[in-house]
Amino acid sequence: MAGRIIFATGNAGKIKEINMIMQDMGMQVVSMKDAGIVIDIEENGTTYEENAMLKARAVAAYTDDIVMADDSGLEIDYLNKEPGVYSARYMGEDTSYRIKNANLIDRLEGVPDEKRTARFVCAIAAVLPDGTELHTRATIEGRIGYEERGANGFGFDPIFYVPEFGKTTAELSEEEKNQVSHRGKALELMKEELRKYEGINR
Ligand code: IMP
């Protein structure tokens, strides 16, 4: 499968990360802005899957290229899986992650290690030129730390501790994180889906 994929995001960091992962498909990933599609999409779904598909369909209406979108979030078990699907809006989009991360650490004050379990979840949706819709989902399991650690990544990475690495996802290199992250794994699964599709259509 050659050509390009339009990714329904305005986040340049995500495009870079996704291009690294999709490289071996021989496809170029461009943002909706770079494809000249400027629309505002309201993420009003109640699941990651719904939000991802909502974004992919909205952009697919403007192009015959493959469109992909993702939706992700952090689920903290002790907080009944908050902030979950509302992660991007937790405490307001303009509040800094230093403040959001400190707030979550405060809300887990006195909570022992084994009850600090959490996961990042990512759902990817794709709409193909013939209208076929594909979905994948993946997670990475971890624990909420006691302080921010690490300067890589973004968002909640400094408080997301992965026991296998003995590090937070903000202490992993970009390559290391891509190999184990929710988004990296969901994209790998989407690559497999696209390859299957290519096989069917040959
Ligand atoms: P969206 O998928 O762009 O709607 O954003 C989901 C939100 O979840 C982000 O704004 C972050 O707060 C959080 N999040 C998702 N993935 C990650 C990650 O890999 N590291 C840190 N935070 C993340």
py3Dmol code that shows the C-alpha trace and the ligand (Angstrom):
import py3Dmol

protein = """\
ATOM      1  CA  MET A   1       0.000   0.000   0.000  1.00  0.00           C
ATOM      2  CA  ALA A   2       1.620   3.265  -1.068  1.00  0.00           C
ATOM      3  CA  GLY A   3       0.537   6.847  -0.845  1.00  0.00           C
ATOM      4  CA  ARG A   4      -0.138   8.937   2.149  1.00  0.00           C
ATOM      5  CA  ILE A   5      -2.071   8.902   5.360  1.00  0.00           C
ATOM      6  CA  ILE A   6      -3.712  12.003   6.728  1.00  0.00           C
ATOM      7  CA  PHE A   7      -3.663  11.929  10.504  1.00  0.00           C
ATOM      8  CA  ALA A   8      -6.505  13.831  12.132  1.00  0.00           C
ATOM      9  CA  THR A   9      -4.473  15.770  14.700  1.00  0.00           C
ATOM     10  CA  GLY A  10      -2.984  19.199  15.062  1.00  0.00           C
ATOM     11  CA  ASN A  11      -0.244  17.847  17.323  1.00  0.00           C
ATOM     12  CA  ALA A  12       3.128  17.991  15.496  1.00  0.00           C
ATOM     13  CA  GLY A  13       4.735  15.739  18.128  1.00  0.00           C
ATOM     14  CA  LYS A  14       2.223  12.986  17.370  1.00  0.00           C
ATOM     15  CA  ILE A  15       2.852  13.277  13.592  1.00  0.00           C
ATOM     16  CA  LYS A  16       6.603  12.844  14.134  1.00  0.00           C
ATOM     17  CA  GLU A  17       6.065   9.829  16.408  1.00  0.00           C
ATOM     18  CA  ILE A  18       3.567   8.245  13.992  1.00  0.00           C
ATOM     19  CA  ASN A  19       5.827   8.813  10.964  1.00  0.00           C
ATOM     20  CA  MET A  20       8.627   6.947  12.774  1.00  0.00           C
ATOM     21  CA  ILE A  21       6.319   4.000  13.370  1.00  0.00           C
ATOM     22  CA  MET A  22       4.724   3.967   9.894  1.00  0.00           C
ATOM     23  CA  GLN A  23       8.051   4.392   8.028  1.00  0.00           C
ATOM     24  CA  ASP A  24       8.338   0.740   6.974  1.00  0.00           C
ATOM     25  CA  MET A  25       4.894   0.841   5.322  1.00  0.00           C
ATOM     26  CA  GLY A  26       6.314   3.158   2.668  1.00  0.00           C
ATOM     27  CA  MET A  27       3.625   5.681   3.492  1.00  0.00           C
ATOM     28  CA  GLN A  28       3.986   9.275   4.447  1.00  0.00           C
ATOM     29  CA  VAL A  29       1.949  10.593   7.332  1.00  0.00           C
ATOM     30  CA  VAL A  30       0.820  14.208   7.140  1.00  0.00           C
ATOM     31  CA  SER A  31      -1.281  16.291   9.495  1.00  0.00           C
ATOM     32  CA  MET A  32      -4.732  17.478   8.452  1.00  0.00           C
ATOM     33  CA  LYS A  33      -3.368  21.026   8.380  1.00  0.00           C
ATOM     34  CA  ASP A  34      -0.577  20.011   5.966  1.00  0.00           C
ATOM     35  CA  ALA A  35      -3.219  18.354   3.807  1.00  0.00           C
ATOM     36  CA  GLY A  36      -5.101  21.672   3.749  1.00  0.00           C
ATOM     37  CA  ILE A  37      -8.007  20.422   5.843  1.00  0.00           C
ATOM     38  CA  VAL A  38      -8.852  22.981   8.499  1.00  0.00           C
ATOM     39  CA  ILE A  39     -11.885  21.915  10.488  1.00  0.00           C
ATOM     40  CA  ASP A  40     -12.793  21.952  14.141  1.00  0.00           C
ATOM     41  CA  ILE A  41     -13.899  18.549  15.372  1.00  0.00           C
ATOM     42  CA  GLU A  42     -15.746  18.258  18.653  1.00  0.00           C
ATOM     43  CA  GLU A  43     -14.658  15.169  20.573  1.00  0.00           C
ATOM     44  CA  ASN A  44     -17.981  14.493  22.225  1.00  0.00           C
ATOM     45  CA  GLY A  45     -17.890  10.704  22.244  1.00  0.00           C
ATOM     46  CA  THR A  46     -17.963   8.747  25.489  1.00  0.00           C
ATOM     47  CA  THR A  47     -15.330   6.169  24.517  1.00  0.00           C
ATOM     48  CA  TYR A  48     -11.844   6.396  22.991  1.00  0.00           C
ATOM     49  CA  GLU A  49     -13.107   4.400  20.002  1.00  0.00           C
ATOM     50  CA  GLU A  50     -16.001   6.770  19.366  1.00  0.00           C
ATOM     51  CA  ASN A  51     -13.795   9.854  19.565  1.00  0.00           C
ATOM     52  CA  ALA A  52     -11.138   8.380  17.271  1.00  0.00           C
ATOM     53  CA  MET A  53     -13.732   7.367  14.657  1.00  0.00           C
ATOM     54  CA  LEU A  54     -15.514  10.719  14.933  1.00  0.00           C
ATOM     55  CA  LYS A  55     -12.254  12.502  14.034  1.00  0.00           C
ATOM     56  CA  ALA A  56     -11.333  10.076  11.243  1.00  0.00           C
ATOM     57  CA  ARG A  57     -14.778  10.289   9.611  1.00  0.00           C
ATOM     58  CA  ALA A  58     -14.854  14.078   9.804  1.00  0.00           C
ATOM     59  CA  VAL A  59     -11.562  14.351   7.890  1.00  0.00           C
ATOM     60  CA  ALA A  60     -12.417  11.492   5.483  1.00  0.00           C
ATOM     61  CA  ALA A  61     -15.313  13.585   4.209  1.00  0.00           C
ATOM     62  CA  TYR A  62     -12.729  15.946   2.679  1.00  0.00           C
ATOM     63  CA  THR A  63     -10.277  13.522   1.050  1.00  0.00           C
ATOM     64  CA  ASP A  64      -9.748  10.281  -0.862  1.00  0.00           C
ATOM     65  CA  ASP A  65      -6.543   9.530   1.051  1.00  0.00           C
ATOM     66  CA  ILE A  66      -6.437   7.091   3.972  1.00  0.00           C
ATOM     67  CA  VAL A  67      -7.385   8.932   7.156  1.00  0.00           C
ATOM     68  CA  MET A  68      -6.368   7.937  10.662  1.00  0.00           C
ATOM     69  CA  ALA A  69      -7.101   9.391  14.067  1.00  0.00           C
ATOM     70  CA  ASP A  70      -6.326   8.447  17.639  1.00  0.00           C
ATOM     71  CA  ASP A  71      -7.822   9.095  21.011  1.00  0.00           C
ATOM     72  CA  SER A  72      -6.032   8.361  24.221  1.00  0.00           C
ATOM     73  CA  GLY A  73      -6.106   8.867  27.938  1.00  0.00           C
ATOM     74  CA  LEU A  74      -4.878   7.898  31.376  1.00  0.00           C
ATOM     75  CA  GLU A  75      -6.968   5.609  33.604  1.00  0.00           C
ATOM     76  CA  ILE A  76      -6.143   5.588  37.318  1.00  0.00           C
ATOM     77  CA  ASP A  77      -7.803   2.621  39.005  1.00  0.00           C
ATOM     78  CA  TYR A  78      -8.009   4.208  42.491  1.00  0.00           C
ATOM     79  CA  LEU A  79      -9.841   7.205  40.954  1.00  0.00           C
ATOM     80  CA  ASN A  80     -12.447   5.033  39.204  1.00  0.00           C
ATOM     81  CA  LYS A  81     -10.473   5.259  35.964  1.00  0.00           C
ATOM     82  CA  GLU A  82     -10.318   9.067  35.944  1.00  0.00           C
ATOM     83  CA  PRO A  83      -9.330  11.153  34.006  1.00  0.00           C
ATOM     84  CA  GLY A  84      -9.959   8.569  31.268  1.00  0.00           C
ATOM     85  CA  VAL A  85     -11.563   9.726  28.064  1.00  0.00           C
ATOM     86  CA  TYR A  86     -11.520  13.299  29.445  1.00  0.00           C
ATOM     87  CA  SER A  87      -7.727  13.307  29.984  1.00  0.00           C
ATOM     88  CA  ALA A  88      -7.006  16.153  27.560  1.00  0.00           C
ATOM     89  CA  ARG A  89      -9.571  18.336  29.356  1.00  0.00           C
ATOM     90  CA  TYR A  90      -8.751  17.351  32.956  1.00  0.00           C
ATOM     91  CA  MET A  91      -8.584  20.583  35.054  1.00  0.00           C
ATOM     92  CA  GLY A  92      -8.972  22.595  31.823  1.00  0.00           C
ATOM     93  CA  GLU A  93      -6.889  22.496  28.656  1.00  0.00           C
ATOM     94  CA  ASP A  94      -4.938  25.626  29.621  1.00  0.00           C
ATOM     95  CA  THR A  95      -3.793  24.299  32.993  1.00  0.00           C
ATOM     96  CA  SER A  96      -0.142  23.156  32.970  1.00  0.00           C
ATOM     97  CA  TYR A  97       0.699  19.478  33.378  1.00  0.00           C
ATOM     98  CA  ARG A  98       2.917  20.398  36.344  1.00  0.00           C
ATOM     99  CA  ILE A  99      -0.302  21.421  38.130  1.00  0.00           C
ATOM    100  CA  LYS A 100      -2.376  18.506  36.799  1.00  0.00           C
ATOM    101  CA  ASN A 101       0.297  15.971  37.750  1.00  0.00           C
ATOM    102  CA  ALA A 102       0.688  17.484  41.229  1.00  0.00           C
ATOM    103  CA  ASN A 103      -3.085  17.316  41.646  1.00  0.00           C
ATOM    104  CA  LEU A 104      -3.224  13.613  40.776  1.00  0.00           C
ATOM    105  CA  ILE A 105      -0.331  12.851  43.138  1.00  0.00           C
ATOM    106  CA  ASP A 106      -2.227  14.726  45.894  1.00  0.00           C
ATOM    107  CA  ARG A 107      -5.396  12.759  45.206  1.00  0.00           C
ATOM    108  CA  LEU A 108      -3.390   9.546  45.753  1.00  0.00           C
ATOM    109  CA  GLU A 109      -1.815  10.714  48.995  1.00  0.00           C
ATOM    110  CA  GLY A 110      -1.357   7.796  51.373  1.00  0.00           C
ATOM    111  CA  VAL A 111      -2.367   5.252  48.715  1.00  0.00           C
ATOM    112  CA  PRO A 112       0.099   2.325  48.729  1.00  0.00           C
ATOM    113  CA  ASP A 113       2.033   1.109  45.656  1.00  0.00           C
ATOM    114  CA  GLU A 114      -0.229  -1.809  44.836  1.00  0.00           C
ATOM    115  CA  LYS A 115      -3.295   0.465  44.646  1.00  0.00           C
ATOM    116  CA  ARG A 116      -1.623   3.073  42.408  1.00  0.00           C
ATOM    117  CA  THR A 117      -2.151   1.033  39.235  1.00  0.00           C
ATOM    118  CA  ALA A 118      -2.960   2.929  36.047  1.00  0.00           C
ATOM    119  CA  ARG A 119      -2.791   2.575  32.289  1.00  0.00           C
ATOM    120  CA  PHE A 120      -2.544   4.680  29.191  1.00  0.00           C
ATOM    121  CA  VAL A 121      -5.103   3.633  26.584  1.00  0.00           C
ATOM    122  CA  CYS A 122      -5.040   4.464  22.881  1.00  0.00           C
ATOM    123  CA  ALA A 123      -7.646   3.753  20.226  1.00  0.00           C
ATOM    124  CA  ILE A 124      -6.822   4.283  16.559  1.00  0.00           C
ATOM    125  CA  ALA A 125      -9.445   4.555  13.859  1.00  0.00           C
ATOM    126  CA  ALA A 126      -8.872   4.513  10.106  1.00  0.00           C
ATOM    127  CA  VAL A 127     -11.166   5.241   7.190  1.00  0.00           C
ATOM    128  CA  LEU A 128      -9.944   3.847   3.853  1.00  0.00           C
ATOM    129  CA  PRO A 129     -10.702   5.396   0.450  1.00  0.00           C
ATOM    130  CA  ASP A 130     -13.496   2.856  -0.189  1.00  0.00           C
ATOM    131  CA  GLY A 131     -15.143   3.713   3.145  1.00  0.00           C
ATOM    132  CA  THR A 132     -13.864   0.675   5.081  1.00  0.00           C
ATOM    133  CA  GLU A 133     -13.447   1.493   8.763  1.00  0.00           C
ATOM    134  CA  LEU A 134     -10.728  -0.102  10.904  1.00  0.00           C
ATOM    135  CA  HIS A 135     -10.139   0.038  14.685  1.00  0.00           C
ATOM    136  CA  THR A 136      -7.315  -0.919  16.995  1.00  0.00           C
ATOM    137  CA  ARG A 137      -6.693  -0.391  20.723  1.00  0.00           C
ATOM    138  CA  ALA A 138      -3.712  -0.941  23.009  1.00  0.00           C
ATOM    139  CA  THR A 139      -2.646  -0.120  26.557  1.00  0.00           C
ATOM    140  CA  ILE A 140       0.463   0.189  28.676  1.00  0.00           C
ATOM    141  CA  GLU A 141       0.204  -0.699  32.357  1.00  0.00           C
ATOM    142  CA  GLY A 142       1.976   1.260  35.065  1.00  0.00           C
ATOM    143  CA  ARG A 143       1.630   3.007  38.423  1.00  0.00           C
ATOM    144  CA  ILE A 144       1.253   6.601  39.452  1.00  0.00           C
ATOM    145  CA  GLY A 145       4.497   7.808  41.018  1.00  0.00           C
ATOM    146  CA  TYR A 146       5.061   9.993  44.087  1.00  0.00           C
ATOM    147  CA  GLU A 147       6.753  12.855  42.219  1.00  0.00           C
ATOM    148  CA  GLU A 148       7.396  13.934  38.622  1.00  0.00           C
ATOM    149  CA  ARG A 149      10.380  12.238  37.040  1.00  0.00           C
ATOM    150  CA  GLY A 150      11.886  12.672  33.551  1.00  0.00           C
ATOM    151  CA  ALA A 151      11.732  15.352  30.866  1.00  0.00           C
ATOM    152  CA  ASN A 152      10.813  13.407  27.709  1.00  0.00           C
ATOM    153  CA  GLY A 153       7.354  12.785  26.343  1.00  0.00           C
ATOM    154  CA  PHE A 154       4.423  14.984  27.313  1.00  0.00           C
ATOM    155  CA  GLY A 155       1.305  15.196  29.455  1.00  0.00           C
ATOM    156  CA  PHE A 156       1.133  12.691  32.298  1.00  0.00           C
ATOM    157  CA  ASP A 157       4.394  10.922  31.317  1.00  0.00           C
ATOM    158  CA  PRO A 158       6.424  12.238  34.318  1.00  0.00           C
ATOM    159  CA  ILE A 159       4.076  10.545  36.822  1.00  0.00           C
ATOM    160  CA  PHE A 160       3.504   7.313  34.861  1.00  0.00           C
ATOM    161  CA  TYR A 161       5.955   4.794  36.311  1.00  0.00           C
ATOM    162  CA  VAL A 162       6.516   1.520  34.428  1.00  0.00           C
ATOM    163  CA  PRO A 163       7.800  -1.142  36.870  1.00  0.00           C
ATOM    164  CA  GLU A 164       9.488  -3.261  34.120  1.00  0.00           C
ATOM    165  CA  PHE A 165      11.739  -0.340  33.227  1.00  0.00           C
ATOM    166  CA  GLY A 166      12.067   1.133  36.709  1.00  0.00           C
ATOM    167  CA  LYS A 167      11.374   4.447  34.967  1.00  0.00           C
ATOM    168  CA  THR A 168       8.551   6.785  34.094  1.00  0.00           C
ATOM    169  CA  THR A 169       7.571   7.100  30.435  1.00  0.00           C
ATOM    170  CA  ALA A 170       9.131  10.592  30.604  1.00  0.00           C
ATOM    171  CA  GLU A 171      12.486   8.911  31.372  1.00  0.00           C
ATOM    172  CA  LEU A 172      12.303   6.631  28.300  1.00  0.00           C
ATOM    173  CA  SER A 173      13.806   7.705  24.968  1.00  0.00           C
ATOM    174  CA  GLU A 174      11.373   8.333  22.141  1.00  0.00           C
ATOM    175  CA  GLU A 175      12.295   4.992  20.511  1.00  0.00           C
ATOM    176  CA  GLU A 176      11.909   3.069  23.788  1.00  0.00           C
ATOM    177  CA  LYS A 177       8.530   4.644  24.459  1.00  0.00           C
ATOM    178  CA  ASN A 178       7.253   3.932  20.924  1.00  0.00           C
ATOM    179  CA  GLN A 179       8.056   0.244  21.340  1.00  0.00           C
ATOM    180  CA  VAL A 180       5.970  -0.201  24.481  1.00  0.00           C
ATOM    181  CA  SER A 181       3.476   2.643  24.539  1.00  0.00           C
ATOM    182  CA  HIS A 182      -0.282   2.409  24.044  1.00  0.00           C
ATOM    183  CA  ARG A 183       0.001   4.556  20.893  1.00  0.00           C
ATOM    184  CA  GLY A 184       3.001   2.668  19.490  1.00  0.00           C
ATOM    185  CA  LYS A 185       1.319  -0.706  19.995  1.00  0.00           C
ATOM    186  CA  ALA A 186      -2.068   0.456  18.642  1.00  0.00           C
ATOM    187  CA  LEU A 187      -0.308   1.801  15.538  1.00  0.00           C
ATOM    188  CA  GLU A 188       1.560  -1.487  15.042  1.00  0.00           C
ATOM    189  CA  LEU A 189      -1.804  -3.283  15.191  1.00  0.00           C
ATOM    190  CA  MET A 190      -3.216  -0.804  12.658  1.00  0.00           C
ATOM    191  CA  LYS A 191      -0.271  -1.549  10.365  1.00  0.00           C
ATOM    192  CA  GLU A 192      -1.213  -5.234  10.506  1.00  0.00           C
ATOM    193  CA  GLU A 193      -4.825  -4.358   9.699  1.00  0.00           C
ATOM    194  CA  LEU A 194      -3.738  -2.277   6.699  1.00  0.00           C
ATOM    195  CA  ARG A 195      -1.491  -5.088   5.449  1.00  0.00           C
ATOM    196  CA  LYS A 196      -4.406  -7.554   5.681  1.00  0.00           C
ATOM    197  CA  TYR A 197      -6.522  -5.158   3.735  1.00  0.00           C
ATOM    198  CA  GLU A 198      -3.850  -4.831   1.082  1.00  0.00           C
ATOM    199  CA  GLY A 199      -3.748  -8.644   0.808  1.00  0.00           C
ATOM    200  CA  ILE A 200      -7.509  -8.868   0.289  1.00  0.00           C
ATOM    201  CA  ASN A 201      -7.422  -6.295  -2.471  1.00  0.00           C
ATOM    202  CA  ARG A 202      -4.500  -7.619  -4.428  1.00  0.00           C
TER     203      ARG A 202
END
"""
ligand_1 = """\
23
IMP
P -5.850 13.070 22.879
O -5.678 11.605 22.578
O -5.040 13.927 21.961
O -7.285 13.451 22.994
O -5.202 13.377 24.293
C -5.398 12.585 25.398
C -4.700 13.114 26.650
O -4.306 11.956 27.389
C -3.425 13.896 26.422
O -3.670 15.270 26.303
C -2.658 13.565 27.710
O -3.140 14.307 28.771
C -3.032 12.130 27.957
N -2.097 11.209 27.282
C -2.369 10.402 26.227
N -1.266 9.719 25.843
C -0.288 10.131 26.656
C 1.094 9.797 26.729
O 1.662 9.010 25.952
N 1.789 10.425 27.710
C 1.237 11.312 28.562
N -0.033 11.668 28.520
C -0.813 11.076 27.580
"""
view = py3Dmol.view(width=600, height=400)
view.addModel(protein, "pdb")
view.setStyle({"model": 0}, {"cartoon": {"style": "trace"}})
view.addModel(ligand_1, "xyz")
view.setStyle({"model": 1}, {"stick": {}})
view.zoomTo()
view.show()
